[in-house]
Amino acid sequence: MRQFDVLRNPGRQREAVPYLVVLQSTRFEGAKTRFVAPLILASQANVREHYLAPRFMIEGTLVVMDVFNLATLPVERLG
């Protein structure tokens, strides 16, 4: 998986957070984890449109990048 790939969220909160975006550079592709940002449903977002919370349309779903809940997840969990 490459930087800025969008993945379906494999976690329990996938109803509110349907996608994740990989932020980690491909320079570290040998690592066993990936640094990701959750893409939350815009309807659930408690933030106004802002350059720190960009909005995207993915598969017809409006989402917001939640930069306040960044995480590192194991590659095998992401698929």
N, C-alpha and C positions, 0 to 999 in steps of 0.2 A: 504494500500500500504506500502511496506517495503523499507528499505534503499537499494539503487542500482537498484530498479525497473526502467525499461525504459517504458515511456508512450508516446503515440502520442501527439503532441502539439495541444491543442485545440484553440490556438490563431491565430491571423490574419497573422502572419509571418511563418506559417507552411510550406510554399514552401521552404524557405531557412533554416528553423529550424524545421525539421520534427519530432524530438523527444526531450524529456526532460528526465533527469535521476534524481531520488530522492537521495539527499545526506543526508537528515535528518535521524538521528538515530530513530529506532523504539521505543526507550526509550521515545520519545515525540509523540507517535502515538495519544495521546488524543488531541493534538493541532489541531486547525481548519485550519492550513496552512501547507505547505510542502516547504522545502528549496530545490530548484532544480537548475540544470545546464543545459543550452541549449546544444543540440547536433546538430551542424550546418553541412550542407553539406560540405564535404572536398573540393569540387570544388569551394565553396564560401569562404573558410577559408583564411584569410590573415595572416596565421602563418605557419611557417615550423614545421615539426615534432619535438616534444619536449616533455619531460616528464610532463610538465605543460599543455600540450594540447594533451592528448592521443587520438588516432584514434580507432574507432570501426567499425565493419561491422554489421549492423542491417537490417535484412530482405533484404539483398543484396545491401544495401545503405551504402557507406563509409561516416562516420560522424566524426567530431572532437568535443571534449568537450570544450566549450567556457567558461573557468574559469573566464573570465573578465566580464561576464554578468550574474552572479548568481542572483537568484530571489526567493522570497517567494510568493507562490500562494495559494489561497484558495483550500481546498481539493475538494469541490463540483465542482469547475471549472475543476479540473484534471480528474474527472470521477471515 
